[in-house]
Amino acid sequence: MAEVISVTNLLHHVLSGESEVLEFKESFNDEAVESLVAFMNARGGILLLGIKDSGDICGFDIGKKTLEDIANKIQEATDPRIQPSITNISYENKIVVVITVTPSLSCPISFRGRYFRRVGKSNQRMSHEEIMQRIISSNGTTWDAAIEPNATLNDLNLNNIRRFIDMVNSSGRHPVPDNVAPFDFLRKLKLIFDDKPTRASILLFCDDPEEYFGSAFLKLGRFRSPTLIVDDREMHGSLLNQLDGTMAWFRERLETAFIITGNPQREVIWEYPLDAIRESVINLLCHRDYTSGAHSQIRLYDERLEFWNAGGLPLGLTTEMLFTEHDSFPRNRKIAEAFFYMGLVERWGSGTTRIAKELQEYKHPLPMFKSEAGTFRLFFYRVPLENIANNTLDYHTENLTDRQLKAVEYVKKFGSITNAKYREIVNTSRETAKRDLKSLIMSGILIQDGAGYLTKYKLK
């Protein structure tokens, strides 16, 4: 449903400035239509005509047929033709035209044969791979469900398939007939069609999927700085082999501590929770854009851990939603199904919340998610291992960043803090401020009062 614009929220939009869902234009031109298309190929958005880039309201001249002419020009320049909501509002004897569009949940929209999507405050050309992914998704399927025409069943390793069947049988999440033939079971799961392997089965069961998808491997590195790499490793083979190899690499390189509990065996404390790492690696494998030429990367620094993946968040999903239960939008549905049947994921759409929960229970800060054009990144932030092992930190007071400590002191002194004030006192971005404040809420330190731009954060 299109947002109803009043004078009050018009001024709020103007004060907020241009963003991923808002653009100002003094006049109506091709750039305005380009922005509407970019909005529809992302999260939707609002175009305000009669406002300068600076936010000054200059007004837009309209006659009896102006809005109708704008609607016609938009339809003529777009394919499929779009029909946005177009209204106008008066402020201090000046007219502002409000054009609102919602996300295109089916096929991508083009402007004179070119495709754009909104990223931050700019419109970016969509790559051929991204366009094809959107078209495939609009048909109710995903890239990995299609047959790989150059492959044969001989490309699939029977041992990999038997291991998969054993794991499915052990998980109990899908019935496995007694003495089922390996290929018959894959046919039942629609991983084989007409005696041809799907792309998912190549990635899951082939010993060398890079023969067909050149970037289908993981690159791991131990970094001292962004340019100083002290350890470099690549994980190849089937997706399960990549997962196993990656977890073995972490077990070799992460620091550990031991706690004497009185039981016969000592409790091992890892530098990062292994369950959160495993979930993150599975997300890389399941949600990677295999049509991209970029491989997935994992970077282990002294103070943080980074997961880099090809392919940004799907339409309709934001980084903020990843901290809560949300609908699942698997880029590779058949691969995600296979991992679910094997018991490697609990249920779709809950992986990121489990990662956040595992980190919190380990007394780490919440993770940070970044989604940009064609790339998704996940960040873990390290807490000194001795503090976890000795349980010397009170998460509610000491295990906070310097930024968060400044915010808590500010709230103690002034009673509340806003996102804008937080950014001002710690000199950080809006996204980082959101993450830090949400972490303080989940830690039980702050509570949220109000909503939208009126939100304040107070001590609980």
C-alpha positions as CSV (number, residue, x, y, z in Angstrom):
1,M,0.0,0.0,0.0
2,A,1.3,3.4,-0.9
3,E,2.2,5.8,1.9
4,V,-0.2,8.6,2.5
5,I,1.8,11.9,2.6
6,S,0.8,14.7,4.9
7,V,2.5,18.0,5.5
8,T,4.0,16.6,8.7
9,N,5.6,13.5,7.2
10,L,6.5,15.5,4.1
11,L,8.7,17.7,6.3
12,H,10.0,14.6,8.0
13,H,11.1,13.2,4.7
14,V,12.7,16.4,3.6
15,L,14.6,16.7,6.9
16,S,15.7,13.0,6.7
17,G,17.3,13.6,3.3
18,E,17.7,11.4,0.3
19,S,18.1,7.7,1.0
20,E,17.6,4.2,-0.3
21,V,13.8,4.8,-0.5
22,L,13.6,8.6,-1.1
23,E,14.8,10.9,-3.8
24,F,14.3,14.7,-4.5
25,K,13.9,16.2,-8.0
26,E,13.3,19.8,-9.0
27,S,11.7,18.7,-12.2
28,F,10.4,15.6,-14.0
29,N,12.9,14.0,-16.4
30,D,14.4,10.7,-17.4
31,E,16.5,10.6,-14.2
32,A,13.3,10.7,-12.2
33,V,11.9,7.7,-14.1
34,E,15.2,5.9,-13.7
35,S,14.9,6.4,-9.9
36,L,11.4,5.0,-9.8
37,V,12.5,1.9,-11.7
38,A,15.5,1.5,-9.3
39,F,13.1,1.8,-6.3
40,M,10.9,-0.9,-7.8
41,N,13.8,-3.2,-8.3
42,A,14.8,-2.8,-4.6
43,R,12.5,-1.9,-1.7
44,G,10.2,0.6,-3.3
45,G,10.4,4.3,-2.6
46,I,9.1,7.8,-2.9
47,L,10.1,10.5,-5.4
48,L,9.3,14.1,-4.5
49,L,9.1,16.6,-7.3
50,G,9.6,20.2,-6.5
51,I,12.5,19.8,-4.0
52,K,16.1,20.6,-4.5
53,D,18.9,18.1,-3.7
54,S,19.7,20.3,-0.6
55,G,16.1,19.7,0.7
56,D,14.9,23.2,-0.1
57,I,11.3,23.2,-1.3
58,C,11.1,25.1,-4.6
59,G,7.7,23.9,-5.7
60,F,6.5,22.2,-8.9
61,D,4.3,23.8,-11.5
62,I,1.2,21.7,-12.3
63,G,-1.7,22.2,-14.6
64,K,-4.9,20.3,-15.2
65,K,-3.2,17.4,-17.0
66,T,0.3,17.5,-15.5
67,L,-0.1,14.5,-13.3
68,E,-1.8,12.5,-16.1
69,D,1.1,13.5,-18.5
70,I,3.7,12.3,-15.9
71,A,1.9,9.0,-15.5
72,N,1.8,8.5,-19.3
73,K,5.5,9.3,-19.7
74,I,6.4,6.8,-16.9
75,Q,4.4,4.0,-18.6
76,E,6.0,4.7,-22.0
77,A,9.5,4.5,-20.6
78,T,9.1,1.3,-18.5
79,D,8.7,-2.3,-19.3
80,P,6.6,-3.9,-17.9
81,R,4.7,-0.7,-17.7
82,I,4.3,0.6,-14.2
83,Q,1.5,2.6,-12.6
84,P,2.8,4.5,-9.6
85,S,0.7,6.4,-7.1
86,I,0.9,10.1,-8.0
87,T,-0.5,12.8,-5.8
88,N,0.4,16.4,-4.8
89,I,0.5,18.3,-1.6
90,S,0.7,22.1,-0.9
91,Y,3.2,23.6,1.6
92,E,3.5,27.4,2.0
93,N,1.8,28.0,-1.4
94,K,4.2,25.6,-3.1
95,I,3.2,22.3,-4.7
96,V,5.2,19.1,-4.2
97,V,4.3,16.1,-6.4
98,V,4.6,12.8,-4.6
99,I,5.2,9.7,-6.7
100,T,5.2,6.4,-4.8
101,V,6.1,2.9,-6.0
102,T,6.2,-0.5,-4.3
103,P,8.7,-3.3,-4.9
104,S,8.3,-5.4,-8.0
105,L,7.9,-8.9,-6.5
106,S,7.8,-10.5,-9.9
107,C,10.1,-9.7,-12.8
108,P,12.6,-6.8,-12.8
109,I,11.5,-3.4,-14.3
110,S,13.5,-1.8,-17.1
111,F,13.8,1.9,-18.1
112,R,14.3,2.2,-21.8
113,G,15.8,-1.3,-21.9
114,R,18.2,-0.8,-19.0
115,Y,17.8,-2.2,-15.5
116,F,18.6,-0.3,-12.3
117,R,18.3,-1.0,-8.6
118,R,18.6,1.4,-5.7
119,V,21.7,1.1,-3.5
120,G,22.0,3.8,-0.8
121,K,21.4,7.2,-2.4
122,S,22.3,6.2,-6.0
123,N,20.9,4.1,-8.8
124,Q,23.1,1.3,-10.0
125,R,23.0,-0.7,-13.2
126,M,21.9,-4.3,-12.5
127,S,24.3,-7.0,-13.8
128,H,23.2,-9.6,-16.3
129,E,23.5,-12.3,-13.7
130,E,21.3,-10.3,-11.3
131,I,18.7,-9.7,-14.0
132,M,18.6,-13.4,-14.8
133,Q,18.3,-14.3,-11.1
134,R,15.3,-12.0,-10.8
135,I,13.6,-13.4,-14.0
136,I,14.2,-17.0,-12.8
137,S,12.7,-16.2,-9.4
138,S,9.7,-14.6,-11.0
139,N,8.9,-18.0,-12.6
140,G,8.5,-19.6,-9.1
141,T,11.8,-21.5,-9.3
142,T,15.5,-20.8,-8.4
143,W,18.7,-21.1,-10.4
144,D,19.9,-24.3,-8.7
145,A,16.7,-26.2,-9.6
146,A,17.5,-26.0,-13.4
147,I,19.2,-28.9,-15.2
148,E,22.9,-28.4,-16.0
149,P,22.8,-29.4,-19.7
150,N,26.6,-30.1,-20.0
151,A,26.7,-32.5,-17.1
152,T,25.8,-36.2,-16.8
153,L,25.0,-38.5,-13.9
154,N,28.6,-39.7,-14.1
155,D,29.7,-36.4,-12.6
156,L,28.0,-37.3,-9.3
157,N,30.0,-39.2,-6.7
158,L,28.0,-42.1,-5.4
159,N,29.8,-41.9,-2.0
160,N,28.7,-38.3,-1.6
161,I,25.1,-39.3,-2.4
162,R,25.2,-42.2,0.1
163,R,26.5,-39.9,2.8
164,F,23.7,-37.5,2.0
165,I,21.1,-40.2,2.2
166,D,22.5,-41.4,5.6
167,M,22.3,-37.9,7.0
168,V,18.7,-37.4,5.8
169,N,17.8,-40.8,7.3
170,S,19.4,-39.9,10.6
171,S,17.7,-36.5,10.8
172,G,14.3,-38.0,10.3
173,R,13.1,-35.0,8.3
174,H,12.3,-36.8,5.1
175,P,11.2,-40.4,4.6
176,V,14.0,-42.6,3.1
177,P,12.7,-45.9,1.6
178,D,14.5,-49.0,2.5
179,N,17.3,-50.0,0.2
180,V,16.5,-47.0,-2.1
181,A,18.8,-46.6,-5.1
182,P,20.9,-43.4,-4.8
183,F,19.7,-41.9,-8.1
184,D,16.1,-42.8,-7.4
185,F,16.2,-40.9,-4.1
186,L,17.6,-37.8,-5.9
187,R,14.8,-38.1,-8.5
188,K,12.3,-38.2,-5.7
189,L,13.8,-34.9,-4.3
190,K,13.8,-33.4,-7.8
191,L,17.6,-33.2,-7.8
192,I,17.6,-35.2,-11.0
193,F,15.3,-34.6,-14.0
194,D,15.2,-36.8,-17.1
195,D,18.4,-38.5,-16.1
196,K,20.2,-35.1,-16.0
197,P,21.6,-33.6,-12.8
198,T,20.4,-30.2,-11.6
199,R,22.8,-27.5,-10.7
200,A,22.1,-28.2,-7.1
201,S,23.1,-31.9,-7.4
202,I,26.3,-30.8,-9.1
203,L,27.2,-28.6,-6.2
204,L,26.1,-31.1,-3.6
205,F,27.6,-34.3,-5.0
206,C,30.2,-33.6,-7.6
207,D,33.9,-33.8,-6.6
208,D,34.7,-30.9,-8.8
209,P,31.7,-28.5,-9.2
210,E,34.1,-25.8,-10.4
211,E,34.3,-27.5,-13.7
212,Y,30.8,-26.0,-14.3
213,F,30.7,-23.1,-11.8
214,G,34.2,-21.6,-11.6
215,S,33.6,-19.6,-8.4
216,A,32.1,-22.5,-6.4
217,F,34.8,-22.6,-3.7
218,L,35.7,-21.0,-0.4
219,K,38.8,-18.9,0.2
220,L,40.0,-18.7,3.8
221,G,42.6,-16.3,5.2
222,R,44.2,-15.3,8.5
223,F,44.8,-11.6,8.4
224,R,47.0,-9.3,10.5
225,S,45.8,-6.3,8.4
226,P,43.8,-5.9,5.2
227,T,47.0,-6.3,3.2
228,L,49.0,-8.7,5.4
229,I,47.9,-12.3,5.0
230,V,49.7,-14.9,7.2
231,D,47.7,-17.9,6.2
232,D,45.8,-18.7,3.0
233,R,43.6,-21.8,2.3
234,E,41.1,-22.8,-0.3
235,M,38.2,-25.3,0.1
236,H,37.1,-27.1,-3.0
237,G,34.9,-30.0,-3.8
238,S,31.2,-30.7,-2.8
239,L,29.4,-28.3,-0.5
240,L,29.6,-30.8,2.4
241,N,33.4,-31.2,1.9
242,Q,33.8,-27.4,1.8
243,L,31.8,-27.2,5.1
244,D,33.8,-29.9,6.8
245,G,37.2,-28.5,5.6
246,T,36.3,-25.0,6.7
247,M,35.3,-26.1,10.2
248,A,38.5,-28.1,10.5
249,W,40.4,-25.0,9.5
250,F,38.8,-23.0,12.3
251,R,39.4,-25.7,14.9
252,E,43.1,-25.5,14.0
253,R,43.4,-21.7,14.2
254,L,41.0,-20.5,16.8
255,E,42.3,-19.9,20.3
256,T,40.9,-22.1,23.1
257,A,40.7,-22.0,26.9
258,F,39.7,-24.7,29.4
259,I,37.5,-24.4,32.4
260,I,37.7,-26.9,35.3
261,T,34.0,-27.8,36.0
262,G,34.5,-30.7,38.4
263,N,33.4,-33.2,35.6
264,P,35.9,-35.8,34.3
265,Q,36.4,-33.7,31.2
266,R,37.4,-30.0,31.0
267,E,35.0,-27.6,29.2
268,V,36.6,-26.1,26.1
269,I,35.9,-22.4,25.4
270,W,36.5,-21.3,21.8
271,E,37.6,-17.8,20.6
272,Y,34.2,-17.7,18.7
273,P,31.2,-20.0,19.2
274,L,31.6,-22.9,16.7
275,D,27.9,-23.2,16.2
276,A,27.6,-19.6,15.1
277,I,30.6,-20.1,12.7
278,R,29.1,-23.3,11.3
279,E,25.7,-21.6,10.7
280,S,27.5,-18.7,9.0
281,V,29.4,-21.0,6.7
282,I,26.2,-22.9,5.8
283,N,24.6,-19.6,4.9
284,L,27.5,-18.8,2.6
285,L,27.0,-22.1,0.8
286,C,23.2,-22.0,0.6
287,H,22.8,-18.4,-0.4
288,R,25.8,-17.8,-2.6
289,D,25.2,-16.4,-6.1
290,Y,26.8,-19.1,-8.1
291,T,26.4,-17.1,-11.3
292,S,28.8,-14.5,-10.0
293,G,32.5,-14.7,-10.8
294,A,33.3,-13.9,-7.2
295,H,34.1,-16.7,-4.8
296,S,33.1,-16.6,-1.1
297,Q,35.7,-15.5,1.5
298,I,36.2,-15.9,5.2
299,R,38.7,-13.4,6.8
300,L,40.0,-14.0,10.3
301,Y,41.5,-10.9,11.9
302,D,42.9,-10.4,15.4
303,E,39.8,-8.4,16.5
304,R,37.0,-9.6,14.2
305,L,35.8,-12.4,11.8
306,E,34.3,-11.6,8.4
307,F,32.2,-13.7,6.0
308,W,32.0,-12.3,2.4
309,N,29.5,-13.8,0.0
310,A,28.5,-13.1,-3.6
311,G,24.9,-11.9,-3.9
312,G,23.2,-9.3,-1.8
313,L,20.0,-9.7,0.3
314,P,16.9,-10.7,-1.8
315,L,14.2,-8.2,-2.4
316,G,12.0,-7.6,0.6
317,L,14.6,-8.5,3.2
318,T,16.7,-5.9,5.1
319,T,19.6,-6.2,7.4
320,E,17.4,-5.1,10.3
321,M,15.0,-8.0,9.7
322,L,17.9,-10.5,10.1
323,F,17.9,-9.9,13.9
324,T,14.3,-11.1,14.1
325,E,12.3,-14.1,12.9
326,H,11.6,-13.4,9.2
327,D,10.4,-15.1,6.1
328,S,12.9,-17.2,4.2
329,F,14.0,-16.1,0.7
330,P,16.5,-18.8,-0.3
331,R,18.5,-17.9,-3.4
332,N,19.1,-21.6,-4.0
333,R,16.0,-23.4,-2.8
334,K,17.1,-27.0,-3.7
335,I,20.4,-26.6,-1.8
336,A,18.6,-25.1,1.2
337,E,16.2,-28.0,1.2
338,A,19.0,-30.5,1.1
339,F,20.7,-28.9,4.1
340,F,17.5,-28.9,5.9
341,Y,16.8,-32.6,5.2
342,M,20.3,-33.4,6.5
343,G,19.6,-31.6,9.7
344,L,22.3,-29.0,9.2
345,V,19.8,-26.1,9.5
346,E,16.9,-25.9,11.9
347,R,14.3,-24.1,9.7
348,W,14.4,-21.5,7.0
349,G,14.7,-17.9,8.0
350,S,16.1,-18.5,11.5
351,G,19.8,-18.9,10.8
352,T,20.7,-15.3,11.5
353,T,18.8,-15.1,14.7
354,R,20.5,-18.2,16.0
355,I,23.9,-16.7,15.1
356,A,23.0,-13.6,17.1
357,K,21.8,-15.7,20.0
358,E,24.9,-17.8,20.0
359,L,27.2,-14.8,20.1
360,Q,25.2,-13.2,22.9
361,E,25.4,-16.4,25.0
362,Y,29.1,-16.3,24.4
363,K,29.2,-12.7,25.7
364,H,30.2,-11.4,22.3
365,P,28.6,-8.2,20.7
366,L,25.8,-8.8,18.2
367,P,27.0,-9.4,14.6
368,M,26.8,-6.8,11.9
369,F,25.3,-7.5,8.5
370,K,26.0,-5.5,5.4
371,S,24.3,-5.9,2.1
372,E,25.5,-4.0,-0.9
373,A,25.2,-4.4,-4.7
374,G,26.0,-8.0,-5.4
375,T,27.7,-8.6,-2.0
376,F,26.7,-9.7,1.5
377,R,29.0,-9.5,4.5
378,L,28.7,-10.7,8.1
379,F,31.0,-9.5,10.9
380,F,31.7,-11.0,14.3
381,Y,33.6,-8.9,16.9
382,R,36.1,-10.6,19.2
383,V,36.0,-10.5,23.0
384,P,39.3,-11.4,24.8
385,L,39.3,-15.2,25.4
386,E,40.5,-14.9,29.0
387,N,37.4,-12.8,29.9
388,I,35.1,-15.4,28.5
389,A,36.9,-18.3,30.2
390,N,37.1,-16.6,33.6
391,N,33.6,-15.1,33.3
392,T,35.1,-11.8,34.5
393,L,33.0,-9.5,32.3
394,D,29.5,-8.4,33.2
395,Y,27.9,-8.2,29.8
396,H,25.5,-5.5,31.0
397,T,28.3,-3.1,31.9
398,E,31.8,-4.0,30.8
399,N,31.4,-6.0,27.6
400,L,30.5,-3.0,25.6
401,T,32.3,-1.0,22.9
402,D,33.7,2.4,23.7
403,R,30.8,3.9,21.6
404,Q,28.2,2.1,23.7
405,L,29.8,3.1,27.0
406,K,29.6,6.7,25.9
407,A,25.9,6.3,25.0
408,V,25.1,4.7,28.4
409,E,26.9,7.6,30.2
410,Y,24.9,10.1,28.1
411,V,21.6,8.4,29.0
412,K,22.5,8.4,32.6
413,K,23.2,12.1,32.5
414,F,20.4,13.3,30.2
415,G,17.7,10.6,30.5
416,S,17.5,9.4,26.9
417,I,19.3,9.3,23.6
418,T,18.2,9.3,19.9
419,N,19.9,7.7,17.0
420,A,21.0,11.1,15.7
421,K,22.5,12.1,19.0
422,Y,24.3,8.7,19.2
423,R,25.8,9.3,15.8
424,E,26.9,12.8,16.9
425,I,28.6,11.9,20.2
426,V,30.4,8.8,18.8
427,N,30.9,9.9,15.2
428,T,29.6,6.9,13.5
429,S,27.2,5.9,10.7
430,R,23.4,5.5,10.9
431,E,23.7,1.7,10.3
432,T,26.3,1.3,13.1
433,A,24.2,3.3,15.4
434,K,21.2,1.1,14.8
435,R,23.2,-2.0,15.5
436,D,24.8,-0.6,18.6
437,L,21.5,0.6,20.1
438,K,19.8,-2.7,19.3
439,S,22.6,-4.5,21.0
440,L,22.1,-2.4,24.1
441,I,18.3,-3.2,24.0
442,M,18.9,-6.9,23.7
443,S,21.5,-6.7,26.5
444,G,18.8,-5.4,28.8
445,I,20.4,-2.0,29.3
446,L,18.2,0.2,27.2
447,I,14.5,0.2,26.2
448,Q,13.0,1.8,23.1
449,D,10.4,4.6,23.6
450,G,8.4,5.7,20.6
451,A,8.8,4.8,16.9
452,G,10.2,6.3,13.7
453,Y,12.2,9.5,13.9
454,L,10.7,10.2,17.3
455,T,12.3,7.1,18.9
456,K,14.3,7.6,22.1
457,Y,16.3,5.1,24.1
458,K,16.2,5.1,27.9
459,L,17.7,3.0,30.6
460,K,15.6,-0.1,31.4
